[in-house]
Amino acid sequence: MSKALEFDKNEEMPRLEGERLVLREMREPDAESVFKIFGDPDVILYWSSPAQKLVSEARELILDARKQFESRKLIEWGVALRDTDEVIGTCTLLNIDLRHRRAEIGYALAREHWRKGYATEALDLALAFAFGPMDLHRLEADVHPENIGSFRLLEKQGFKREGYLRERWHHLGRIEDGVFLGLLRPEWLELKQSA
């Protein structure tokens, strides 16, 4: 049985532990923290949906993440500080396709935690899980052309720009382009071995 099929039968959302962070399932008590992230217009500036206006929307996001995990359509972890267990962001594997061994990756971090290396650590954990226990071969990311911070983060992890998608998103009354990036497991392994 492949690693991917073993993951598919696992009932619990995987918990990933790093030096300063834990990627874990989000729970109802995390709703205020999730709202702090997705209710901030600066955080969702390049997102594909508008800022949340109510804490109830954060609760709905948490419930939906659980349902989507149960159907194996996505894994949306809460990025929590190891010391306090406070959720300061999310890291997501979405559009999971185990047959073709690929998925997309996304992430968001509360503004007060930007530029502290947390996004890098969360991405390290998610990539190790995707290319390890999940046995994926390819990860993809869709980035707004002006999101320089995401380009830096992803390219540092080995992602390569593969295509420019014109007028891909309708966001906050604007039509926006997207840039597609991809990372293959052999490229990621090579980068990790040279580090």
HELIX and SHEET records of a PDB file:
HELIX    1   1 LYS A    3  LYS A    9  1                                   7    
HELIX    2   2 GLU A   28  ASP A   30  5                                   3    
HELIX    3   3 ALA A   31  PHE A   38  1                                   8    
HELIX    4   4 VAL A   55  GLU A   70  1                                  16    
HELIX    5   5 ARG A  111  HIS A  113  5                                   3    
HELIX    6   6 TYR A  118  PHE A  131  1                                  14    
HELIX    7   7 ILE A  148  LYS A  156  1                                   9    
HELIX    8   8 ARG A  185  SER A  194  1                                  10    
SHEET    1   A 8 LEU A  16  GLU A  17  0                                        
SHEET    2   A 8 LEU A  21  ARG A  24 -1                                        
SHEET    3   A 8 LEU A  74  LEU A  81 -1                                        
SHEET    4   A 8 VAL A  87  ASP A  97 -1                                        
SHEET    5   A 8 ARG A 102  LEU A 109 -1                                        
SHEET    6   A 8 ARG A 138  VAL A 143  1                                        
SHEET    7   A 8 ARG A 174  LEU A 184 -1                                        
SHEET    8   A 8 LYS A 160  HIS A 171 -1                                        
END                                                                             
